[in-house]
Amino acid sequence: MLLIVLALLQVQDWSCQVLAQNLIQVVDVYWGEYGNPIEVDLGDKGVPLTIIARNSGSNSITNILATLHLIEPFESLSSKLSTSAYHAGTVPPGGLFHLTFYINIGEHGSYKYLYLAARTRLL
């Protein structure tokens, strides 16, 4: 299991900064589905969060399963503090792929900055 991304999300304007490690480089993180960024607010339910990443390794990777670990006020659609996304197929070296997680945002956020960590597993 590789730690691939630590995203810093600012609650007030929902801007993102990303740090990446290991063989996967995070290119972008935004609210919305792939290619369709949106604005979100506290209390929104079923909000897509998309991570665009690059295979920065020298070998192709296939069937990527990623788990996003959440802290309040974020939670999965089933009210848990983690949610998963899956990318089927092969990503060649240097290739891009995206993972979209669907989450709920609590109505009462008390943090200015929220850290989200994702772990990925190659199946």
Summary of the structure (lengths in Angstrom):
residues: 123
radius of gyration: 14.0
end to end distance: 10.3
largest distance: 43.9
contacts: 365
relative contact order: 0.30
helix: 0%
strand: 63%
